[in-house]
């Protein structure tokens, strides 16, 4: 499950899963190095909604577009709100949010398409970014799953939306979880820990009590990765078709982390684009 490599796209860096290499899909999750943004967004910030200089963000986005072989105007983005809405992207949506947050797809945290050469981007700095790829129907979805989207089952909601739109079956899907807050970093309160335990009754180790450095008592920590993986396996996705980055964004200096930087930081992007096999 850890077949993930880090590569350099000109001056910037990204991760991608080797399991996806044979597919007509370009997929990756950016890291924070090699861009134009300055502190506290240094340097490969890709989000227009966090207070960074838009010119720097667009320059960084242009680098991703160049790597994908498309114009920056084709990048397709959502206005993420920690909700459960899935947007089906067709020709009329291409380029939404590419150069302005105001034109992003409204209030959705997952996007899906079966159209080649449509680059889908979503943005994270601790929340879990996912890609689901249907190898049979050649459809792809990207998902932004924070704790609200995770406990609200957005990954499986997206899988169901793909089934309704494209005929997707879980057994035909490959999944990648990008860099995000890890199981020993996502400390939560007792109320939220209890909600996760109730939701994942038949799966152990979703919540663990960990004593953090300098603390006298153990506190609950939630494993979002494990919860998401189990929820998808329960729906029929083979576990050997799920890959996770394994990078904890909170403890890795190569990542933006909302928690570590106390809310003032940039965003990484998960990007996915179907390729035309012809």
C-alpha positions in Angstrom: 0.0 0.0 0.0 3.0 2.3 0.2 4.1 2.3 -3.5 4.4 6.1 -3.7 7.3 8.1 -5.2 8.3 11.8 -5.0 9.2 13.5 -8.2 10.2 17.0 -9.4 8.0 18.9 -11.7 10.4 21.7 -12.8 11.1 23.5 -9.5 8.2 22.0 -7.5 7.7 18.5 -6.0 4.8 16.1 -5.9 4.0 12.6 -4.9 2.2 10.0 -7.0 1.3 6.3 -6.5 3.1 3.8 -8.7 0.0 1.6 -8.8 -1.6 4.2 -11.0 1.2 4.4 -13.6 -0.3 2.0 -16.1 -3.6 3.9 -16.3 -4.4 6.8 -18.7 -4.5 9.2 -15.8 -2.1 11.9 -14.5 -2.3 12.0 -10.8 -0.3 13.7 -8.1 -0.3 15.5 -4.8 1.9 18.6 -4.6 4.2 19.4 -1.7 5.1 23.0 -0.5 8.6 23.5 -2.1 9.6 25.2 -5.3 7.1 27.9 -5.8 6.7 31.7 -5.9 4.8 32.4 -2.7 6.4 34.1 0.3 5.9 33.6 4.1 3.7 32.4 5.5 2.7 30.7 2.3 6.1 29.7 1.1 6.3 28.5 -1.4 4.2 26.3 -3.7 0.8 27.5 -2.4 -2.0 26.7 -4.8 -5.0 28.2 -3.0 -6.7 31.5 -3.9 -8.8 31.6 -0.7 -6.1 31.8 2.1 -4.8 35.4 1.7 -1.8 34.7 -0.5 -0.9 37.1 -3.3 -3.1 35.8 -6.2 -0.3 36.5 -8.7 1.9 34.1 -6.8 -0.8 31.4 -6.6 -1.6 31.7 -10.3 2.2 31.4 -11.1 2.3 28.2 -9.1 -0.9 26.9 -10.8 0.6 27.7 -14.1 3.5 25.4 -13.2 1.1 22.5 -12.6 -0.8 23.3 -15.8 2.5 23.2 -17.8 3.3 19.8 -16.3 -0.1 18.5 -17.3 0.2 19.9 -20.8 -2.8 22.2 -20.6 -3.4 25.9 -20.2 -3.8 27.3 -16.7 -7.3 28.4 -17.7 -8.4 24.7 -17.9 -7.7 24.0 -14.2 -11.0 23.1 -12.6 -11.4 23.9 -8.9 -14.1 23.9 -6.2 -15.1 26.2 -3.4 -14.6 23.6 -0.6 -16.8 24.0 2.4 -16.4 20.8 4.4 -19.7 19.5 3.1 -20.9 16.3 1.3 -21.8 17.6 -2.1 -20.2 15.9 -5.2 -20.0 17.9 -8.5 -20.2 16.2 -11.8 -17.8 18.1 -14.1 -18.8 18.5 -17.8 -17.6 20.7 -20.6 -19.4 23.7 -19.2 -17.4 23.5 -15.9 -13.9 23.3 -17.3 -11.8 26.1 -15.9 -14.0 26.9 -13.0 -12.0 28.6 -10.3 -8.8 28.5 -12.3 -7.9 32.2 -12.0 -10.5 33.4 -9.4 -12.1 31.9 -6.3 -15.4 33.5 -7.3 -15.7 31.3 -10.4 -15.0 28.0 -8.6 -17.6 25.3 -8.5 -20.0 26.3 -5.7 -20.0 24.6 -2.3 -18.7 21.1 -3.1 -15.9 18.9 -1.7 -15.7 16.3 -4.4 -15.6 16.5 -8.2 -15.9 13.7 -10.8 -15.6 13.5 -14.5 -15.2 11.1 -17.4 -13.9 13.7 -19.8 -10.2 13.6 -20.9 -7.9 16.6 -20.5 -9.9 18.1 -17.6 -7.6 18.7 -14.7 -9.4 18.5 -11.4 -7.7 20.2 -8.4 -8.6 20.3 -4.8 -6.7 21.9 -1.9 -5.6 20.7 1.5 -3.3 21.4 4.5 -4.1 18.5 6.8 -7.4 17.3 5.4 -7.2 14.1 3.4 -7.1 14.4 -0.4 -8.3 11.3 -2.3 -8.6 10.2 -5.8 -10.9 7.4 -7.0 -10.2 6.0 -10.5 -12.6 3.6 -12.2 -10.5 1.5 -14.6 -13.5 0.1 -16.4 -15.5 3.2 -17.2 -12.5 5.6 -17.2 -14.0 8.0 -14.7 -12.1 9.8 -11.9 -13.1 11.7 -8.8 -11.1 13.9 -6.4 -12.3 14.3 -2.8 -11.5 16.7 0.1 -12.1 14.9 3.3 -11.5 16.7 6.6 -13.0 15.1 9.7 -16.5 16.3 8.8 -16.3 14.8 5.3 -14.7 11.6 6.7 -17.3 11.0 9.4 -20.0 12.1 6.9 -18.8 9.4 4.6 -18.0 11.6 1.6 -15.6 9.1 0.0 -18.3 6.5 -0.2 -20.9 9.1 -1.2 -18.6 9.9 -4.1 -18.3 6.3 -5.0 -22.1 6.0 -5.1 -22.3 9.2 -7.2 -19.8 7.7 -9.7 -22.0 4.5 -9.9 -25.1 6.6 -10.6 -23.3 8.7 -13.3 -20.9 6.3 -14.9 -21.9 2.8 -13.8 -18.8 2.6 -11.6 -18.4 -0.6 -9.5 -16.3 -0.5 -6.4 -14.3 -3.6 -7.5 -13.0 -1.7 -10.5 -11.7 1.3 -8.5 -8.2 2.3 -7.5 -7.8 4.8 -4.7 -5.0 7.1 -3.6 -4.9 9.1 -0.3 -2.4 12.0 -0.4 -0.4 13.7 2.3 -2.6 14.6 5.3 -2.7 14.7 9.0 -1.6 11.3 10.4 -3.0 9.0 13.1 -0.5 10.1 15.8 -1.1 13.8 15.1 -4.9 14.2 14.8 -5.7 14.9 18.4 -9.5 15.4 19.1 -11.8 16.0 22.0 -13.7 13.2 23.7 -17.0 14.1 22.1 -15.5 13.8 18.5 -13.6 10.6 19.5 -16.9 9.1 20.6 -18.6 10.0 17.4 -15.9 8.3 15.4 -16.0 5.2 17.6 -19.8 5.0 17.1 -19.5 5.3 13.4 -16.7 2.7 13.1 -18.0 0.2 15.7 -16.7 -2.9 13.9 -13.3 -1.5 13.1 -10.7 -1.2 15.9 -7.8 1.3 16.2 -9.7 4.2 14.6 -9.4 6.0 17.9 -6.2 5.6 20.0 -5.2 7.3 23.3 -1.7 8.8 23.0 0.3 10.8 25.5 1.9 13.7 23.6 5.3 15.0 24.5 5.2 17.2 27.6 1.6 16.0 28.5 0.7 14.1 31.6 -2.4 12.4 30.3 -3.2 10.4 27.1 -5.7 12.1 24.8 -7.8 10.6 21.9 -6.4 10.7 18.4 -8.4 9.7 15.3 -6.9 7.8 12.3 -8.6 9.3 9.3 -6.6 7.2 6.9 -7.8 4.0 8.5 -11.4 5.1 8.7 -11.5 6.1 5.1 -9.8 2.9 3.9 -12.2 0.7 5.9 -15.2 2.6 4.7 -14.2 2.0 1.0 -13.3 -1.6 1.6 -16.7 -2.1 3.2 -18.2 -0.9 0.0 -16.3 -3.4 -2.1 -13.0 -1.6 -3.1 -10.2 -4.3 -2.9 -7.7 -3.2 -0.2 -4.8 -4.0 -2.5 -6.2 -1.3 -4.9 -5.8 1.4 -2.2 -2.6 3.3 -1.8 -1.8 6.0 0.8 1.0 8.5 0.8 1.9 7.8 4.4 3.2 11.4 4.9 1.8 13.1 8.0 1.3 16.7 6.9 1.6 18.0 10.5 5.0 16.5 11.2 6.5 16.8 7.7 8.2 20.2 6.8 7.6 19.5 3.1 3.8 19.9 3.7 1.5 22.8 4.5 -0.2 22.1 7.8 -3.2 24.1 9.1 -2.7 22.8 12.6 1.0 23.3 12.8 0.9 26.8 11.4 -2.2 27.7 13.5 -4.4 28.4 10.4 -2.1 30.8 8.5 -0.5 28.8 5.7 -0.8 27.7 2.1 -2.4 24.7 0.6 -1.2 21.7 -1.4 -3.2 20.3 -4.3 -4.2 16.9 -5.4 -4.5 16.9 -9.2 -6.0 14.3 -11.5 -6.6 14.4 -15.2 -7.8 11.7 -17.5 -5.8 11.2 -20.7 -7.2 10.4 -24.1 -6.0 6.9 -25.1 -6.2 7.7 -28.8 
